[in-house]
Every structure is written in structure tokens, then in C-alpha cells.
Amino acid sequence: MRVTVLKITPPEYMLMRTYIEAHCGIHLEQDKEYLIESRLSDLAAESGCRSFQEFHFKARTDYTGRLKERIIDAITTNETSWFRDKSLWDYLEQVAVPRLIEIITRTGKARIWSSAVSTGQEIYSLMMLLDRTLQERGLTSFLNRFEIFATDISTAALETAVAGRYDAIAMDRGLPTENRERYFTPQDRRWEFDSDLRSRVQFKKFNLQNSFLCFTPFDLVLCRYVSIYFSVPFKRELFSKMATVLTP
């Protein structure tokens, strides 16, 4: 049973929004109190806190990091769908993927990074596009030459992405029928994405606030529907860092 929503005071809101931005980059405006109340009240109550001030103190002094992780999972918006926004997928199909094939022909490999993969629909949409394109061109062996990475800050979202299993509601959000029949298998009222394509994606938890020095250059970086939640200074920093890990 859901507990009563805990109300947040203006000073508590300042504490929580500062904590959230520090740990995951999400910048909350002045009128987003309802978002913290609706998404974190249950977690605060579960933690034995009677106010958001208590909750902030508990989160700040939890050196295990588990509470911070649950706060990030609760506050992040994992809104996604298959082949989201046709214009982007037209570009990938008509321009980006052919260029990646050219890169493989020239260098032997191509590297892709989905930097805010959420629950996996974006990267699996790309895997379906790659597989179909390579089959049409008689280049199926090229699939082995792609190095594909996917990261997200949310542990819960990543777990769904790694499992590659989706309910009927998720399946109905933008997935063409032919793709469902070709790449998914029904499993206990869920649909499981093709195991071979799924295994080709390397998933990792990663905070975009961290250094990118751990990455070697990528030929394609997808960073979609995440920077809209960041402050302008962090957006500039993020895009500057991404420029350093893109091949010319």
C-alpha cells in the first residue's frame, strides 16, 4: 500500500535538488517540488524518515551508497520507446550506418556508444537496424566487427536492458510487427529480445558526470533525451567531453 505523500518545504527542496544534481546531473527547476514528493516519499518513509530533511541527512551519511543508488533510480526518467523519432532513424539508416560500414571496410571495426541507454529500446532498435541492413547487403560477417557499448546511471534501468525482456505495453511503443516477429520470442507474458544480438552489447553503469578518459574513440555516440534534464554548464561540459571521444 502506498504511504501518504510526504510534503517538502522550500529549504528541504533546496537540499534535495542540490543533492540530486550533485550525484546524477539532473537539474530541477524551482517548481518541481511535486516530482520529489511523488517519487521519493515512499523511499523516505521506508528509510524511517519523517521529513525530507531527515531523508537528506540519511542519504548524505549513507556510506554504502545504496540509498543514493535508489534515489537516482527513482528520480531518473526512463522514458523510451522503439525507433523513437523517425527523423533520427532515417538518418541512421540512410547516412550513419552506411558510413559505419565504410569505416569497417577501411579500418576493420566500428565502435558505437549509447550513453543513456535506459531500459534498452534505443540500442536494441539500432541492433535490429544493423542486422537488417547487413543482411540486405550480404555483409552479415560485419556484425562481428562492431563494438557496441551501452551505459546508464540507473541500476534498475540497466537490469531491464541487460535482460532484454519487455511487457506488452513496452512492446506496443513503436515496435513494428515484423520486427517483433523476427527478433523477439514470447516468454511468460513477456517478449525476449534476440539473444545473439543482445549478447553483442556491452552494458555498464556509468555517470555522465564522470571522466571519459576510460573510453577509446567511438565512431557513433547516441546521447538522446538526457541532456534536457541537465543545467546549461553541465550540457556544455558533457558535449565537450563527448567531442573528445568521437573519431573525426
LUMVEXMAR-728575 format. One record per residue (C-alpha): residue in three letters; x, y, z. Coordinates in steps of 0.02 Angstrom, whole numbers, plus 50000, padded with zeros to 5 digits. Example, Ala and Ser with C-alpha at 12.3 -4.5 7.8 and 13.67 -1.06 7.14 Angstrom:
res: ALA | u: 50615 | v: 49775 | w: 50390 .
res: SER | u: 50684 | v: 49947 | w: 50357 .
END
This chain:
res: MET | u: 50000 | v: 50000 | w: 50000 .
res: ARG | u: 50065 | v: 50172 | w: 49955 .
res: VAL | u: 50100 | v: 50287 | w: 50101 .
res: THR | u: 50041 | v: 50468 | w: 50112 .
res: VAL | u: 50147 | v: 50583 | w: 50005 .
res: LEU | u: 50273 | v: 50673 | w: 50113 .
res: LYS | u: 50267 | v: 50861 | w: 50090 .
res: ILE | u: 50429 | v: 50953 | w: 50057 .
res: THR | u: 50470 | v: 51126 | w: 50125 .
res: PRO | u: 50567 | v: 51257 | w: 50024 .
res: PRO | u: 50729 | v: 51232 | w: 50123 .
res: GLU | u: 50712 | v: 51042 | w: 50105 .
res: TYR | u: 50684 | v: 51062 | w: 49919 .
res: MET | u: 50846 | v: 51159 | w: 49904 .
res: LEU | u: 50938 | v: 51021 | w: 49997 .
res: MET | u: 50866 | v: 50882 | w: 49891 .
res: ARG | u: 50886 | v: 50968 | w: 49722 .
res: THR | u: 51068 | v: 51007 | w: 49764 .
res: TYR | u: 51097 | v: 50826 | w: 49815 .
res: ILE | u: 51015 | v: 50758 | w: 49657 .
res: GLU | u: 51110 | v: 50873 | w: 49540 .
res: ALA | u: 51275 | v: 50832 | w: 49626 .
res: HIS | u: 51252 | v: 50645 | w: 49606 .
res: CYS | u: 51168 | v: 50624 | w: 49437 .
res: GLY | u: 51172 | v: 50793 | w: 49349 .
res: ILE | u: 50983 | v: 50817 | w: 49344 .
res: HIS | u: 50942 | v: 51000 | w: 49367 .
res: LEU | u: 50771 | v: 51031 | w: 49446 .
res: GLU | u: 50689 | v: 51199 | w: 49424 .
res: GLN | u: 50603 | v: 51294 | w: 49563 .
res: ASP | u: 50431 | v: 51220 | w: 49528 .
res: LYS | u: 50474 | v: 51035 | w: 49533 .
res: GLU | u: 50434 | v: 51002 | w: 49716 .
res: TYR | u: 50295 | v: 50883 | w: 49665 .
res: LEU | u: 50421 | v: 50774 | w: 49574 .
res: ILE | u: 50524 | v: 50743 | w: 49730 .
res: GLU | u: 50368 | v: 50719 | w: 49835 .
res: SER | u: 50292 | v: 50593 | w: 49716 .
res: ARG | u: 50450 | v: 50494 | w: 49677 .
res: LEU | u: 50540 | v: 50494 | w: 49844 .
res: SER | u: 50404 | v: 50494 | w: 49979 .
res: ASP | u: 50391 | v: 50305 | w: 49985 .
res: LEU | u: 50579 | v: 50285 | w: 49993 .
res: ALA | u: 50593 | v: 50415 | w: 50130 .
res: ALA | u: 50459 | v: 50327 | w: 50232 .
res: GLU | u: 50540 | v: 50158 | w: 50202 .
res: SER | u: 50703 | v: 50232 | w: 50267 .
res: GLY | u: 50614 | v: 50282 | w: 50428 .
res: CYS | u: 50618 | v: 50469 | w: 50392 .
res: ARG | u: 50479 | v: 50587 | w: 50443 .
res: SER | u: 50539 | v: 50733 | w: 50338 .
res: PHE | u: 50645 | v: 50765 | w: 50186 .
res: GLN | u: 50774 | v: 50848 | w: 50297 .
res: GLU | u: 50797 | v: 50683 | w: 50388 .
res: PHE | u: 50799 | v: 50592 | w: 50222 .
res: HIS | u: 50933 | v: 50708 | w: 50152 .
res: PHE | u: 51041 | v: 50680 | w: 50306 .
res: LYS | u: 51020 | v: 50492 | w: 50294 .
res: ALA | u: 51065 | v: 50493 | w: 50109 .
res: ARG | u: 51216 | v: 50605 | w: 50137 .
res: THR | u: 51283 | v: 50495 | w: 50277 .
res: ASP | u: 51246 | v: 50326 | w: 50196 .
res: TYR | u: 51422 | v: 50273 | w: 50152 .
res: THR | u: 51365 | v: 50110 | w: 50074 .
res: GLY | u: 51297 | v: 50209 | w: 49926 .
res: ARG | u: 51141 | v: 50101 | w: 49918 .
res: LEU | u: 51020 | v: 50239 | w: 49964 .
res: LYS | u: 51099 | v: 50357 | w: 49837 .
res: GLU | u: 51077 | v: 50224 | w: 49704 .
res: ARG | u: 50893 | v: 50203 | w: 49747 .
res: ILE | u: 50865 | v: 50391 | w: 49744 .
res: ILE | u: 50944 | v: 50401 | w: 49570 .
res: ASP | u: 50836 | v: 50255 | w: 49510 .
res: ALA | u: 50680 | v: 50342 | w: 49575 .
res: ILE | u: 50718 | v: 50516 | w: 49509 .
res: THR | u: 50782 | v: 50473 | w: 49335 .
res: THR | u: 50655 | v: 50475 | w: 49194 .
res: ASN | u: 50670 | v: 50313 | w: 49096 .
res: GLU | u: 50551 | v: 50368 | w: 48959 .
res: THR | u: 50593 | v: 50275 | w: 48799 .
res: SER | u: 50520 | v: 50180 | w: 48652 .
res: TRP | u: 50570 | v: 50082 | w: 48498 .
res: PHE | u: 50639 | v: 50180 | w: 48349 .
res: ARG | u: 50596 | v: 50342 | w: 48438 .
res: ASP | u: 50579 | v: 50491 | w: 48320 .
res: LYS | u: 50576 | v: 50439 | w: 48138 .
res: SER | u: 50694 | v: 50575 | w: 48077 .
res: LEU | u: 50836 | v: 50508 | w: 48183 .
res: TRP | u: 50811 | v: 50330 | w: 48122 .
res: ASP | u: 50801 | v: 50389 | w: 47942 .
res: TYR | u: 50970 | v: 50473 | w: 47968 .
res: LEU | u: 51045 | v: 50318 | w: 48046 .
res: GLU | u: 50980 | v: 50205 | w: 47907 .
res: GLN | u: 51023 | v: 50319 | w: 47761 .
res: VAL | u: 51183 | v: 50403 | w: 47821 .
res: ALA | u: 51261 | v: 50341 | w: 47983 .
res: VAL | u: 51251 | v: 50152 | w: 47960 .
res: PRO | u: 51320 | v: 50158 | w: 47781 .
res: ARG | u: 51464 | v: 50265 | w: 47847 .
res: LEU | u: 51495 | v: 50139 | w: 47986 .
res: ILE | u: 51504 | v: 50002 | w: 47855 .
res: GLU | u: 51631 | v: 50106 | w: 47760 .
res: ILE | u: 51732 | v: 50128 | w: 47919 .
res: ILE | u: 51735 | v: 49940 | w: 47946 .
res: THR | u: 51790 | v: 49913 | w: 47767 .
res: ARG | u: 51931 | v: 50037 | w: 47793 .
res: THR | u: 51986 | v: 50002 | w: 47972 .
res: GLY | u: 51914 | v: 49832 | w: 48017 .
res: LYS | u: 51796 | v: 49889 | w: 48156 .
res: ALA | u: 51670 | v: 50021 | w: 48209 .
res: ARG | u: 51630 | v: 50074 | w: 48387 .
res: ILE | u: 51459 | v: 50134 | w: 48449 .
res: TRP | u: 51408 | v: 50204 | w: 48618 .
res: SER | u: 51230 | v: 50228 | w: 48680 .
res: SER | u: 51268 | v: 50344 | w: 48826 .
res: ALA | u: 51096 | v: 50347 | w: 48910 .
res: VAL | u: 51027 | v: 50178 | w: 48860 .
res: SER | u: 50885 | v: 50174 | w: 48988 .
res: THR | u: 50792 | v: 50007 | w: 48975 .
res: GLY | u: 50872 | v: 49959 | w: 48810 .
res: GLN | u: 50748 | v: 50004 | w: 48674 .
res: GLU | u: 50866 | v: 50126 | w: 48587 .
res: ILE | u: 51016 | v: 50010 | w: 48573 .
res: TYR | u: 50910 | v: 49859 | w: 48527 .
res: SER | u: 50823 | v: 49962 | w: 48392 .
res: LEU | u: 50995 | v: 50001 | w: 48324 .
res: MET | u: 51044 | v: 49817 | w: 48332 .
res: MET | u: 50890 | v: 49772 | w: 48229 .
res: LEU | u: 50933 | v: 49908 | w: 48102 .
res: LEU | u: 51114 | v: 49849 | w: 48090 .
res: ASP | u: 51064 | v: 49666 | w: 48071 .
res: ARG | u: 50935 | v: 49702 | w: 47937 .
res: THR | u: 51050 | v: 49819 | w: 47839 .
res: LEU | u: 51196 | v: 49698 | w: 47842 .
res: GLN | u: 51087 | v: 49554 | w: 47786 .
res: GLU | u: 51017 | v: 49656 | w: 47642 .
res: ARG | u: 51195 | v: 49698 | w: 47586 .
res: GLY | u: 51261 | v: 49522 | w: 47607 .
res: LEU | u: 51380 | v: 49581 | w: 47742 .
res: THR | u: 51321 | v: 49478 | w: 47891 .
res: SER | u: 51501 | v: 49444 | w: 47946 .
res: PHE | u: 51522 | v: 49632 | w: 47977 .
res: LEU | u: 51413 | v: 49616 | w: 48131 .
res: ASN | u: 51562 | v: 49538 | w: 48219 .
res: ARG | u: 51663 | v: 49695 | w: 48184 .
res: PHE | u: 51551 | v: 49813 | w: 48282 .
res: GLU | u: 51599 | v: 49854 | w: 48461 .
res: ILE | u: 51441 | v: 49913 | w: 48546 .
res: PHE | u: 51433 | v: 49990 | w: 48719 .
res: ALA | u: 51282 | v: 50049 | w: 48817 .
res: THR | u: 51282 | v: 50142 | w: 48982 .
res: ASP | u: 51160 | v: 50218 | w: 49103 .
res: ILE | u: 51164 | v: 50288 | w: 49279 .
res: SER | u: 51011 | v: 50190 | w: 49336 .
res: THR | u: 51043 | v: 50015 | w: 49400 .
res: ALA | u: 50860 | v: 49967 | w: 49382 .
res: ALA | u: 50852 | v: 50026 | w: 49201 .
res: LEU | u: 51012 | v: 49934 | w: 49158 .
res: GLU | u: 50946 | v: 49772 | w: 49232 .
res: THR | u: 50797 | v: 49781 | w: 49116 .
res: ALA | u: 50909 | v: 49820 | w: 48967 .
res: VAL | u: 51027 | v: 49676 | w: 49003 .
res: ALA | u: 50882 | v: 49554 | w: 49023 .
res: GLY | u: 50802 | v: 49616 | w: 48861 .
res: ARG | u: 50628 | v: 49564 | w: 48917 .
res: TYR | u: 50479 | v: 49679 | w: 48892 .
res: ASP | u: 50294 | v: 49677 | w: 48933 .
res: ALA | u: 50153 | v: 49706 | w: 48809 .
res: ILE | u: 50144 | v: 49892 | w: 48847 .
res: ALA | u: 50328 | v: 49919 | w: 48808 .
res: MET | u: 50316 | v: 49812 | w: 48652 .
res: ASP | u: 50174 | v: 49918 | w: 48583 .
res: ARG | u: 50275 | v: 50078 | w: 48592 .
res: GLY | u: 50343 | v: 50100 | w: 48416 .
res: LEU | u: 50396 | v: 49922 | w: 48376 .
res: PRO | u: 50344 | v: 49866 | w: 48200 .
res: THR | u: 50255 | v: 49698 | w: 48195 .
res: GLU | u: 50384 | v: 49623 | w: 48078 .
res: ASN | u: 50524 | v: 49667 | w: 48199 .
res: ARG | u: 50431 | v: 49587 | w: 48343 .
res: GLU | u: 50406 | v: 49427 | w: 48246 .
res: ARG | u: 50585 | v: 49424 | w: 48183 .
res: TYR | u: 50682 | v: 49474 | w: 48338 .
res: PHE | u: 50577 | v: 49429 | w: 48491 .
res: THR | u: 50520 | v: 49268 | w: 48575 .
res: PRO | u: 50368 | v: 49263 | w: 48691 .
res: GLN | u: 50418 | v: 49212 | w: 48869 .
res: ASP | u: 50293 | v: 49207 | w: 49013 .
res: ARG | u: 50185 | v: 49354 | w: 48957 .
res: ARG | u: 50341 | v: 49450 | w: 48907 .
res: TRP | u: 50443 | v: 49462 | w: 48748 .
res: GLU | u: 50629 | v: 49424 | w: 48748 .
res: PHE | u: 50747 | v: 49508 | w: 48626 .
res: ASP | u: 50858 | v: 49401 | w: 48513 .
res: SER | u: 50994 | v: 49326 | w: 48623 .
res: ASP | u: 51132 | v: 49337 | w: 48492 .
res: LEU | u: 51106 | v: 49522 | w: 48459 .
res: ARG | u: 51083 | v: 49555 | w: 48644 .
res: SER | u: 51249 | v: 49472 | w: 48685 .
res: ARG | u: 51340 | v: 49590 | w: 48567 .
res: VAL | u: 51303 | v: 49741 | w: 48677 .
res: GLN | u: 51418 | v: 49777 | w: 48824 .
res: PHE | u: 51319 | v: 49859 | w: 48963 .
res: LYS | u: 51396 | v: 49959 | w: 49103 .
res: LYS | u: 51337 | v: 50077 | w: 49238 .
res: PHE | u: 51409 | v: 50249 | w: 49206 .
res: ASN | u: 51378 | v: 50426 | w: 49268 .
res: LEU | u: 51399 | v: 50556 | w: 49129 .
res: GLN | u: 51473 | v: 50673 | w: 49259 .
res: ASN | u: 51625 | v: 50559 | w: 49271 .
res: SER | u: 51784 | v: 50573 | w: 49168 .
res: PHE | u: 51781 | v: 50500 | w: 48992 .
res: LEU | u: 51965 | v: 50452 | w: 48999 .
res: CYS | u: 51913 | v: 50269 | w: 49017 .
res: PHE | u: 51843 | v: 50271 | w: 48838 .
res: THR | u: 51935 | v: 50247 | w: 48675 .
res: PRO | u: 51861 | v: 50341 | w: 48525 .
res: PHE | u: 51689 | v: 50298 | w: 48456 .
res: ASP | u: 51625 | v: 50317 | w: 48279 .
res: LEU | u: 51447 | v: 50348 | w: 48336 .
res: VAL | u: 51384 | v: 50415 | w: 48502 .
res: LEU | u: 51200 | v: 50420 | w: 48544 .
res: CYS | u: 51154 | v: 50546 | w: 48679 .
res: ARG | u: 50967 | v: 50569 | w: 48668 .
res: TYR | u: 50834 | v: 50630 | w: 48790 .
res: VAL | u: 50952 | v: 50651 | w: 48936 .
res: SER | u: 51038 | v: 50820 | w: 48921 .
res: ILE | u: 50869 | v: 50907 | w: 48928 .
res: TYR | u: 50872 | v: 50870 | w: 49115 .
res: PHE | u: 51043 | v: 50950 | w: 49143 .
res: SER | u: 51097 | v: 51127 | w: 49180 .
res: VAL | u: 51172 | v: 51231 | w: 49039 .
res: PRO | u: 51350 | v: 51224 | w: 49111 .
res: PHE | u: 51341 | v: 51035 | w: 49127 .
res: LYS | u: 51273 | v: 51018 | w: 48950 .
res: ARG | u: 51423 | v: 51115 | w: 48885 .
res: GLU | u: 51541 | v: 51008 | w: 48986 .
res: LEU | u: 51456 | v: 50848 | w: 48929 .
res: PHE | u: 51460 | v: 50890 | w: 48743 .
res: SER | u: 51641 | v: 50946 | w: 48758 .
res: LYS | u: 51687 | v: 50778 | w: 48836 .
res: MET | u: 51591 | v: 50685 | w: 48703 .
res: ALA | u: 51686 | v: 50778 | w: 48568 .
res: THR | u: 51848 | v: 50708 | w: 48640 .
res: VAL | u: 51787 | v: 50527 | w: 48620 .
res: LEU | u: 51720 | v: 50546 | w: 48442 .
res: THR | u: 51831 | v: 50499 | w: 48296 .
res: PRO | u: 51849 | v: 50644 | w: 48172 .
END
